[in-house]
Every structure is written in structure tokens, then in C-alpha cells.
Amino acid sequence: MFLQATQLFGRESADTVLLNRIFNYAQTIDTTSVEGSYTYAYHRFFISTDKRNAILLAVPTMYGVAHGGARKFAGEFFEKINFHGIGKFEMVPLLDVNTIPHRRRTLTTLLKYFTPEIYEVTIIEGNMLSPFNRANRHFYTYKFINLSSDIVKLVFKARIDNTQLLSGRAMIDKQTGRIVSTELYGEHDMIRFRLSLTMGEEGLKSLLPIKCELKSRFRFIGSQISASYIYHYDLPDFGCDSLALRYGVNAANDSLIKEKLAEIRTEPLTKDEENVFERYYDDVLQRYERAARDTVPEEVKRKKNLAKYVFWDILGDHVLNRIKSKFGSNDQGYLRISPILNPLYLGYSDRRGLTYKFDVRCGYSFTPNRDITIRLKAGYSFKQKQLFYYIPFRFNYNKRRHAHIAIDFDHGRHIYNSDVKNKVDETIIDSLDIPNLQLDYFRDTHLNIYNNYDISDQWSFNAGFSFHNRQAIKPKAFKMLGFETRFRSAAPRLEVQYRPLGWSGPIVTLDYERGIKGFLKSNSEYERWEIDGSYIHRLHSLRSISMRLGAGMYTMKQAENYFLDFTNFRENNIPGGWNDDWSGEFELLRSAWYNSSRYYIRANGTYESPLLLASRIPWCGHFIEIERLYLGAVMAEEMKPYIEFGYGFKTRLASLGAFVGNKNGRFERVGVRFGFELFRKW
């Protein structure tokens, strides 16, 4: 670490002492009293759409400002904040005025900037490495400038131009190392920003800001949006807890809200903000006056506005953007739908070609400890011309123990079996074009019903039934040869999971399944064992190592049971679940190899870091957020071994990966993966 204040060794030592005070300050504060506390906050925003085009309609939350005549928008809010711990809080809106059409929220990704944790490793929701944390000190240079006997200015700068690093300055209390105020400059996820923070003066409040001011700019393919926000915390309630002004929409309420916010407002509006709010309140008043004297039947007005409502508000907004909705008397239920026709949700691999993913989630909470959820994860491979979908249903009857009854339905996966192919070869008809008939591939529909219960943080038990229906992709050819076209299996299964260090450590899972012939029309009999261990070891400064080790084998399989289908060693058609979509998987291994052996032993590892290889190259590091190295190996009957190497990185636009496969000591193939990252966290 270089402290660039002076060349004198004695002064450098003093600066080192002061820097250590900053790093240690958070540990001197008692944070046990935060749970159950609350405060009140006022904030407002001003948004200007300096440039826009049709593509802006597809950006999440931007639909409301992407069309229409208005170019400037503003909003004012007063909220109650209930704390459940450091970094855990709930915001309850009390008063709000929002000039965006239909009171939509936009640029919601910026809201996380107003609850920064400047003393933690990352400042904003697991992103942007803090210069005030000891673990990140080698990423920054520091310079101290004396201002008075009590205050010193700290100027910090990133050693490498990287989107996870910041630059800026801070005012520091010399005696304690407390940050009095700071300005942070950076660019992340297509947002260039300046964040100014004034911190509390003592105790727990000194770890949290009492004022935040954000200036930001968003640019995307010709569109340019400027946004400014001001947040003030630690305010009195102004009597708003007892008001119901936020309920109901009428001229009287709007007038009361306007007056109350003027009383709460901590600093005057800018001229632009005044103009936007005056125009909004004038429009509201005129709308209510027109409604009072309007004699046009309500049915006629509804028909007149139907086309606009259907096109813009339903088809436009809901097709291009995420749908989020709550229902129930107390918002116990939720519905979340990914964009239906948004091109930003495409992906590519050389094996599956272009793919499109779709996700729907729905849930309802009966009590804090009991709820029900259902999800649809779907994907379509244009190269394979195949629709995949996975539907998990959960009834959580004791969330504290992860106790739930689950039904998982999986459809569309292609499963390969060489035994079928061998039997076909024995009775082959010379005139039959075997390669084009795909006699060794079946479409698998899988239903899994089970109950899970955690008896402790270390042990979980999962018991249920697994059902497979495997249908020949080309049934006519099988019928011509007199073969079965459908194979069913019904199997009781038991899974035991052991977590030696609880939920923060490695997870070891033992899985047993026994197929019973004749049970629920099953024509398959088998016995399968698998063991799987996984662990993500978190290192400092956004580094981590993901590890997976497993094995499986069939200890019994009848001659007519052609299928070898493991739970933990299979092709992943709809990836996800680790830090990225590709960790813990084999990207180039051909699908047939997953179902060709009675046993397997596999190992996977991924190392990720924000500053690894390419991110250290000038210009590249400005866009690369995370880099990853992949290594995977598997041994099976005809693969001794198969090894796969990979390198990938994630930018604000996309994830890119290149992989090399080697089977039995010989080069197998090279492939690439591509996936959009645009607005994934918006």
C-alpha cells in the first residue's frame, strides 16, 4: 500500500495509523441495539430524459418515461424505516407524490445507493469495493491533507480502472477515524454516478448516513437519462403515522399531501422541480374539475380509452418489461413475470444454439412461517427446436425448519440410451435410414413429489417418489421394429443432507432411489446411489472458489431398463443456481455421455475475482465486473477421464465464456457460451 501524502517516513507512519483507525472504526461501535428501531426519511427525485428512442421502452422500469410528451419528472416521498438489523430494513410509505404516468417507479436500481454500508467490503448490495475496508486497501492509493486540528481530508483513487472500484474524497475525524462525510465517484451497470454522504455523529448512527445526494447519468444505445436524488434520514414523524393521506385519490387529499410535504421538506425545491410539481398539481386539479362537470357516460369514456390502455399499459409495458404485482388484503401474495418478448433475455451456446428463457413466480404468505410458491422456468432452443420447462411447487408449512411439501415437474429434456441403439442394430432393416430416425433419443417427462424437513442446521431429510415417462422422439420407427415407444418408472427415493458447519459451509447430500417394476404401471426396475458435495468458499473482496465433488452408480438394473439417469450428473437445460449459470457444470460434454455409464465420478471448481486477467488491461477493466476460471473432470465407463477448462467474464452487457474439452487424453472440442447480463439486477 502506498500512502502518497509525503515522502517523509515519519509522516507516512502517522498516515498509516490514521488509515488503520478508519478501517477499525466500525468494530468500535455496538450494533446490537439496531433491531426493532425505526426512523423517518424524506426523499425526492428529479429525472430528465435528455435523449430517448424506442429501444428505451425495453429497459426495465423505464417504460413510463420512454413515451409520451413529458421529458421531466419528479417525486417526493416520506417514509418510515423499520430496522431488523444492520443492512436489514423495511420501508413503509406514508406520503408520496410522483409525476411519472400512473405513478410508476423508474430507475429503481438506484434505490440501493441510498442504504450504503461504507465500512463493509462492498458498499452497495455486494458490489463496489469500499476504500474504507482493510480487505480492499491494495486496490487504492490514499493521500491525506490536513484541514484543521480535528479534521483531515482523505483522497483515494483506484489503482486500476475497474467498474468495481471507486474514487473520491472523505472528511475524517482524526481522533477516532470516523468518516464525517464522503463523496464517491464511479460507474456500475451503465450508471455513472456521484454519491455524496453525510454520516451520523455518534454511536450506531455514525455507521449510517443522515443525508444522501446522488447525481447520476444513464446512457443506452442513443438514450440518455439524468437523475438526481436527495435523501434525509433521522427525521421526526411530523404526525404522519396517524394520517391516511396515502389512501384514496381525490383533490382534497392531493392538496393535503402537497401542504404536508412542504412542511416536511428539508431544503427548497430547485426551479426545475418547482415547474414539474406545479404542472402536475394543476393537471390534477383540472382533471378533478373536468370529472365533476363531465356528462359523458362512463361507458363511452371507457371505450374511447380502451385502445390506448390496451396498447400502452397492457401490451407495451407488460410484454417488454417485468411484471410485478401484489395481491391480498395485506399484500400477502405476489406475482413476478419476466419480459415476454424482451430480446435482452436471449443466450447462446454452440450446442443448443440461440436460447430464450422465461420465468414466472407466484406466491402467497399465510403467516411469516407458512407460505405457498409456484414457479415456471422455461427455455426454448432454436437449434434443437425444443421447449424445456420446469415447474416447482412448494408448500412451506414450517419455514424455520425448511419443512415443505414439494411437487417438481420437468419436461423437454432429451435422454440418450446406447442400449436401445444396440438392440436396434441387432434387428436392423437395411432399408431403414437409422441416423435420421434418432432411435437412441427419448423425451423425458419427470415428476418428483417429496417432503423435506430439517431436524437441525446440520441435518435434512427428504423422502418422496420420483416418476419418469420417457417417450421415443420418433415413435413410428420403433413401432416398425416392434419395440416399446414408452418407458415408465416409479421409484421411492430418500435424500439425506449433512451440513457440518451449518448453512454457511459445505453441503453433502446422499441420494438413494429404487425403481419398482409394476408400481404405478412402471416397466423399469433399478437401484441408484449418489453422493454429492458442494461448497462456495467466500474470499475477501468479491473473490470466491466454488467447488463440487460427486459420484454415483447403479447397483442394480434389469436388462429391459435401458435408461441410466442420474440426479446430480445430467445436462442442465435451464441453468442457474451458483454464482453464475456455468459453475458446477460441463459446458461441452455431449448430452449422450450423461446417460451412457453405470457409474461416474465428477469434480468441478470455479475461481472468480473482479481483478484477475483481462480486467487489468487498460480500458477492459472499466467494463469487466467479474472474471472466472473453470475446471471440470469426470470419469465414467468410456471417459477416463473427460476434462474441461474454461475462462469467462461478466460485463454490464453480457457474460462470455470459452471452453476446451479433452476426452481420454485427446482434444475433444472447443466451444463458447454467451448470455445477456443487461439489467439482470434492475
Order of alpha helices (4+ residues) and beta strands (2+ residues): alpha-beta-alpha-beta-beta-beta-beta-beta-beta-beta-beta-beta-beta-beta-alpha-alpha-alpha-alpha-beta-beta-beta-beta-beta-beta-beta-alpha-alpha-beta-beta-alpha-beta-beta-beta-beta-beta-beta-beta-beta-beta
